[in-house]
Amino acid sequence: MKVNVDLSGVSETALLTLQVRAHEARRPDGIIDDPMAVTLVDSIEFDFAKFGYTRRQDMAVRALAFDGATRDFLRGHPSATVVALAEGLQTSFYRLDDGAVGHEFRWLTVDLPPVIQVREKLLPSADRVAVCAQSALDYGWMDHVDADDGVFITAEGLLMYLEPTDAMGLITECARRFPGGRMMFDLPPSWFAVLARRGGLWTSTRYRVPAMPFGMSPSEAARLVDVVPGVRAAHDVPYPRGRGRVLNAVMGAVQRIPLLDPVRPSLTLLEFG
């Protein structure tokens, strides 16, 4: 029996990203192995067609980028805590908990109560996964993080939906509270955020992308070292290869050509000192 899911606003984007990953995971030549995403979609009663065309790779590629950076950190810190801010219906824990990085790391999911309720209904429980049903901007979640063995914070698909002062405040507080930790986030370029903010992004006649108050180019992200106390390094993370020679050639060129910096999205890994 399927579970009816009713999310709204920014939280509804969790269903969009889930559908994109599941579509990709179902393909025989899919770039991501995500059986849990497929199971989730098959368990949810929701009109996914409202999102329009979802047979695309972008969100699967993004998920692979976050998986790769998290896995790299866990190889050096096998007992670390991973904090997934605004995790939505991501299934990252289940992809990473495959033995390649061991089974010692802990996980903290932070999201709003309606999303947490869906996760608790549909996802299998795990002893190493803790939950905070609250906004990422309610810094109380930080008190639940055991930082003794390292902290890796992910903000996948989050910061663009925050006001600039809130987004920068979150980064600043993470740097202050977790020296030695890392934080990874993605952001659209400013022009894309402006377009979304003006209501100009529709994926179908029935779905408009929520407003994005915040955007940042890779060069702007690199300057966080000079702007945010406690940030000792900012890395421009390359996107993993997708499917198709043309796509990979275009993505590679966009990331290599400095003149295109203002128009491409940023994928940033911060190191806290």
Secondary structure, DSSP 8 states (H G I E B T S, - for coil): --EE----GGGGHHHHHHHHHHHHHHSTT-S---HHHHHHHHHEE--GGGG-----SHHHHHHHHHHHHHHHHHHH-TT-EEEEET-TT--HHHHHTTBTTBS--EEEEEE-HHHHHHHHHHS---TTEEEEES-TTSGGGGGG---TT-EEEEETTTGGGS-HHHHHHHHHHHHHH-TT-EEEEEE--HHHHHHHHTT--EEETTEE---------HHHHHTHHHHSTTEEEEEE------SSHHHHHHHHHHHH-GGGGGGS-EEEEEEE-
